[in-house]
Amino acid sequence: MQKLALKLGVFGVSAVLGLLACGGSQQSAEPPATAAAVPPAEPPPAEAAAPKSIQVPFQAKSGSTLAGTATLTEAPGGVKVVLAIDNVSPGEHGTHVHEKGDCSAPDGASAGGHFNPAGNPHSLPMASSTRHLGDLGNINVGADGKGTLEIVIPGANLKDTDTDSFIGRAIIVHEKTDDGGQPTGNAGGRIGCAEIKNAA
């Protein structure tokens, strides 16, 4: 009996030691924390469409040697017009948007009159806000025969079918200075013509 008790005692101690070794007296480990849900990334904002812009070449008219381009770009509330011409006599030359996009006539007459959808009197841009929508003022040509003009025309646009659109019109450069007089500024003959049309 004494030997049996001793064996049981040894067995009991071994059992206790075994439980301790297995972590029986420790609390069970907590489950790993669940990662917080990450909201899906929002798509990047759509980029604003670039403003419409077209560039058209000038054709020499009335025996001139004028060359160059007209660039028209949508701007807030209007159209920005940039003219760059070469091979022109020095001085100021009247420039206008005319009603027809037709430069076929040798003298540019096929472009019709000034583009004036509101029926306003003619004026220079700096002199009055009430003028032909096509009044661009004068382009100053230097001694080297080169000239540039940059102007924003409020109220104009580049929409295909709008009554105030420059699309389907023509830009004319005249031989003389636009003096602001009636009915069209006394700017003389047409020495350059550019048809304003969308790229093919």
Residue pairs with C-beta under 8 A, 6 or more apart in sequence:
19 25
51 73
51 74
51 75
52 73
52 74
52 158
53 71
53 72
53 73
53 74
54 71
54 72
54 73
54 158
54 196
54 197
54 198
54 199
55 69
55 70
55 71
55 72
56 69
56 70
56 72
56 171
56 194
56 195
56 196
56 197
57 67
57 68
57 69
57 194
58 66
58 67
58 68
58 69
58 70
58 85
58 171
58 173
58 192
58 193
58 194
59 103
59 192
59 193
59 194
60 66
60 67
60 87
60 191
60 192
61 103
61 105
61 106
61 107
61 108
61 189
61 190
61 191
61 192
61 193
62 106
62 107
62 108
62 175
62 189
62 190
62 191
64 87
64 88
64 175
64 191
64 192
65 87
66 85
66 86
66 87
66 88
66 173
66 191
66 192
67 85
67 86
67 87
68 83
68 84
68 85
68 86
68 192
69 83
69 84
69 194
70 81
70 82
70 83
70 171
70 194
70 196
71 81
71 82
71 83
71 84
72 79
72 80
72 81
72 82
72 158
72 166
72 196
73 79
73 80
73 82
74 80
74 157
74 158
75 152
77 154
77 155
78 152
78 153
78 154
78 155
78 156
78 157
79 152
79 153
79 156
79 157
79 158
79 166
80 150
80 151
80 152
80 153
81 97
81 136
81 149
81 150
81 151
81 152
81 153
81 166
81 171
82 148
82 149
82 150
83 95
83 136
83 139
83 147
83 148
83 149
83 150
83 171
83 173
84 146
84 147
84 148
85 139
85 141
85 146
85 147
85 148
85 173
85 192
86 145
86 146
87 145
88 141
88 145
88 146
88 147
88 173
88 191
88 192
89 141
89 145
89 175
90 141
90 142
90 143
90 145
91 140
91 141
91 177
92 138
92 139
92 140
92 141
92 177
92 178
93 138
93 139
93 141
93 147
93 173
93 174
93 175
93 176
93 177
93 187
93 191
94 137
94 138
94 173
94 174
94 176
94 177
94 178
94 185
94 187
94 188
95 136
95 137
95 138
95 139
95 149
95 171
95 172
95 173
95 174
95 178
96 114
96 115
96 132
96 134
96 135
96 136
96 171
96 172
96 174
96 178
96 184
96 185
96 187
97 114
97 115
97 133
97 134
97 136
97 153
97 156
97 166
97 169
97 170
97 171
97 172
97 196
98 111
98 112
98 113
98 114
98 115
98 134
98 169
98 170
98 171
98 172
99 111
99 112
99 113
99 114
99 115
99 116
99 134
99 169
100 110
100 111
100 112
100 168
100 169
100 170
101 111
101 167
101 168
101 169
101 170
101 195
101 196
101 197
102 110
102 111
102 112
102 170
102 195
103 110
103 111
103 170
103 193
103 194
103 195
104 110
105 111
107 189
107 190
108 170
108 172
108 189
108 190
108 191
108 192
108 193
109 190
111 169
111 170
111 172
111 190
111 193
113 184
114 122
114 132
114 134
114 135
114 184
115 132
115 133
115 134
115 166
115 169
116 122
116 132
116 133
116 134
117 133
117 163
117 164
118 133
120 130
120 131
120 132
120 133
121 130
121 131
121 132
121 182
121 183
122 131
122 132
122 135
122 180
122 181
122 182
122 183
122 184
122 185
123 130
123 131
123 132
123 135
123 180
124 131
124 135
124 137
124 138
124 178
124 180
124 185
125 131
125 135
125 136
125 137
125 151
125 153
126 137
127 180
129 154
133 153
133 155
133 156
133 164
134 169
135 178
135 185
136 149
136 151
136 153
136 171
137 149
137 151
137 178
138 149
138 177
138 178
139 147
139 148
139 149
139 173
140 147
140 149
141 147
153 166
155 164
156 164
156 165
156 166
157 164
157 165
157 166
158 165
158 166
158 167
159 165
159 167
160 167
160 168
160 198
166 196
167 196
167 197
167 198
168 196
168 197
169 196
170 193
170 194
170 195
170 196
171 192
171 193
171 194
171 196
172 190
172 192
172 193
173 190
173 191
173 192
173 193
174 185
174 187
174 188
174 189
174 190
174 191
175 187
175 188
175 189
175 190
175 191
176 186
176 187
176 188
176 189
177 187
178 185
178 186
178 187
179 185
179 186
179 187
